[in-house]
Amino acid sequence: MPGISRRELIALVSTGALALRANPLGLPIGSQTYPHRQRIRNGDFAGVCQDLAALGVGIVELCSPGYSEFSSLTDGKQTRKIIEDHGLKCPSSHFTMGDLRNKQQERIGWAQDIGMTQMGTASLGGQMQNGVTTMDAVKRAADEYNKIGEVAAKAGIQQFLHDENFEMSRVDGRLTYEVLLELLDPKLVKMQFQMSAMKAVGDPVMYFTKYPGRFLSMHLQGVAGESIVAVGKDGLDWAKIFTAARTGGLKNYFVELSWDLTVESVAYLKTLVV
């Protein structure tokens, strides 16, 4: 940093400006708000935003008012004001499949009021039994979500899919998640990789490199054996993961952990240069 004085350097360090330059891929550090949902249920959404911003978080991902803990955020414009009053932005949210099936236009309006460009769901929730589903069920789920993605696209919103129970099931001897990557329209539906799901769905680096441009975002958790830990306390090669995620199409990422683990994770991400 040529020409900078010692006094200016100290000021930069104290305000966190230098740390922000070290964020992986130069993207703002994000946090999914679901782990902090009880505070939001109790009316402390502004406090959550204030505390996340103080850590150095730049963007948040919400859950829709279809989640009971987030029902107080029904007014999108007021929600946006609270977010932006704390120096944050909110590009993304999770929605229940009930939201997307029955209230899609209403939820699109809510997302637009907040300034979102991404809408997703945790799981398509298709039928399965004992971790096994049928190809017909997978195709029905994919067809429905492609149609949801088409409506979202017309509103300027990118639909995405997370990976939870249904996506971790098996179909005809294959992982349902892999089959969905083949059946979902790559333009209408992007993917959000859940790091804690890697134990079930496989190596994120493999997915990011095998399916370039298909992955919109990540949920970050540290994975150490069977334990979920802070990012950077796990032995994972995060520089390699983020480098591959660039190929995958990553636009943002969100720490999704308890408060204490979020604090540790954000501190680590501020030091990670990719």
Rosetta blueprint (number, residue, H / E / L):
1 M L
2 P L
3 G L
4 I L
5 S L
6 R H
7 R H
8 E H
9 L H
10 I H
11 A H
12 L H
13 V H
14 S H
15 T H
16 G L
17 A H
18 L H
19 A H
20 L H
21 R H
22 A L
23 N L
24 P H
25 L H
26 G H
27 L L
28 P L
29 I L
30 G E
31 S E
32 Q E
33 T L
34 Y H
35 P H
36 H H
37 R H
38 Q H
39 R H
40 I H
41 R H
42 N L
43 G L
44 D L
45 F H
46 A H
47 G H
48 V H
49 C H
50 Q H
51 D H
52 L H
53 A H
54 A H
55 L H
56 G L
57 V L
58 G L
59 I E
60 V E
61 E E
62 L E
63 C E
64 S L
65 P L
66 G L
67 Y L
68 S H
69 E H
70 F H
71 S H
72 S H
73 L H
74 T L
75 D L
76 G H
77 K H
78 Q H
79 T H
80 R H
81 K H
82 I H
83 I H
84 E H
85 D H
86 H L
87 G L
88 L L
89 K E
90 C E
91 P E
92 S E
93 S E
94 H E
95 F L
96 T L
97 M H
98 G H
99 D H
100 L H
101 R H
102 N H
103 K L
104 Q H
105 Q H
106 E H
107 R H
108 I H
109 G H
110 W H
111 A H
112 Q H
113 D H
114 I H
115 G L
116 M L
117 T L
118 Q E
119 M E
120 G E
121 T E
122 A L
123 S L
124 L L
125 G L
126 G L
127 Q L
128 M L
129 Q E
130 N L
131 G L
132 V E
133 T L
134 T L
135 M H
136 D H
137 A H
138 V H
139 K H
140 R H
141 A H
142 A H
143 D H
144 E H
145 Y H
146 N H
147 K H
148 I H
149 G H
150 E H
151 V H
152 A H
153 A H
154 K H
155 A L
156 G L
157 I L
158 Q E
159 Q E
160 F E
161 L E
162 H L
163 D L
164 E L
165 N L
166 F H
167 E H
168 M H
169 S L
170 R E
171 V E
172 D L
173 G L
174 R E
175 L E
176 T H
177 Y H
178 E H
179 V H
180 L H
181 L H
182 E H
183 L H
184 L L
185 D L
186 P L
187 K L
188 L L
189 V E
190 K E
191 M E
192 Q E
193 F E
194 Q E
195 M H
196 S H
197 A H
198 M H
199 K H
200 A H
201 V H
202 G L
203 D L
204 P H
205 V H
206 M H
207 Y H
208 F H
209 T H
210 K H
211 Y L
212 P L
213 G L
214 R L
215 F E
216 L E
217 S E
218 M E
219 H E
220 L E
221 Q L
222 G E
223 V E
224 A E
225 G L
226 E L
227 S E
228 I E
229 V E
230 A L
231 V L
232 G L
233 K L
234 D L
235 G L
236 L L
237 D L
238 W H
239 A H
240 K H
241 I H
242 F H
243 T H
244 A H
245 A H
246 R H
247 T H
248 G H
249 G L
250 L L
251 K L
252 N E
253 Y E
254 F E
255 V E
256 E L
257 L L
258 S L
259 W H
260 D H
261 L H
262 T H
263 V H
264 E H
265 S H
266 V H
267 A H
268 Y H
269 L H
270 K L
271 T L
272 L L
273 V L
274 V L
